[in-house]
Amino acid sequence: MAKKTISRLSVLAVLIVFLAACSKTSEYTNVIPADASVVASINLKSLASKAGLDDKENEAAKQKVLEALKSGMNAATFQQLEKVMKNPGESGIDVESPFYVFSSSSFPYPTVVGKVNNEDNLHASLDVMAKEQICQPISEADGYSFTTMNGGLLAFNNSTVLIVNVSGTTQTEKAKEAITNLLKQTTDNSIVKSGAFQKMEKQKSDINFLASMEAIPATYRNQISMGLPTEVKAEDITLVGGLNFEKGKIALKTENYTENEAVKALIKKQMESFGKANNTFVKYFPSSTLMFFNVGVKGEGLYNLLSENKEFRNTVSIAKADEVKELFGSFNGDISAGLINVTMNSAPTFMMYADVKNGNALETIYKNKQSLGLKRGEDIMQLSKDEYVYKTKGMNIFFGIKDKQMYATNDELLYKNVGKAADKSIKDAPYASDMKGKTIFVAINAEAILDLPVVKMVAGFGGQEVKTYIELANKVSYLSMSSEGEISEIDLCLKDKDVNALKQIVDFAKQFAGM
């Protein structure tokens, strides 16, 4: 009985793995509807290689599985399974190509699309599954063949295979009717004609994707639209990106795509509001800073961008417009902030610096402190020229101007050492070189966080599950988020820089599973 169960699961696993396929400009992509709001293409061959599945150790494991299954299957079933495991192309699916996943309002079922390289072989693979009672025997529909299994519908013709996640008879029947039309689509009435899709296809990542703002639930989409000029609609913006596994790093790159001229103008103005950071203040932050933020700002450009927003104009009165413009304009250069320390007994310690033309910003805050809505027990006091303190019941925030550099911190020792370089600064941090040329850069220092006494204490009292998470986190060096021009990037960087990140993940999973 156990061998029979293993047999069925193994055949299903083989099918799932080897249906994961598709190519760049092949005819089978025509089944993806033109209104698809989310599309992802996955290069399974690349992922398998980077995960180390082609290594000799895995070949040996594969052979052991085959030997274990041999006595639990009839000869014909085993022969077909052995062919597929030794040569995935024998499954009938083109495993040299990536596969697609899409979400669409016109076909509202999560769907995987793959390319068929041999319809007869696919029939044979599904016949094996039917014998193992994993799926129903193959049936014929209008222009395609299909089978059903628990929670899914698999449909195919001589070029395309679709795996559709449906539930119940009603959904299954509706999906079967719609599939007939999908398989008749051409390039002109499918997603293939979309500029965003074509841009996605040109990327060289392991996983490429596009996501229209239209995919965001209406409630949240409306909130995003509130911050946009009236002539710009959120659904006119599509995020195009790619996820890539590299040596010691997982990299996610994205950029906005649009064909709306108003959106293009908005993006251009956003670019004009920020400039490349000069990393002026990195020397003031210790390398152990838990989280670091750095951005290059052009204050006047940022004000001009915000002034086109209806909500911003309604908030800022005409009488205060010049004062607010001058306030924004005083910022010109880098703004850097860091979370320095976290303890059980006090508020998290932070430090902030900014390049400013003058002290107008702080003078404005001090002069208008009564209009800031300060609560009882709160006050802003002037310590000396260009030095202030915001007093609350639980914390004091020191802020001021020194050598045209504005600062703010809630730590008195840091306040007394404003403008003094740290003995070992962020210049020595592992992400220091990644900051060069970036407009915006954020880093979360995993090594420093795990070294905190409070984290060590939690880890010490935690059970096996907590220890496993800590062990996994210990493989991470830092997480960074950055922007350079129109391209944004998120990188998860590991301590081991010599081994592909995906292989490190797979090896950890194997170790955790006792394999």
Disulfide bonds with the S-S distance in Angstrom:
none
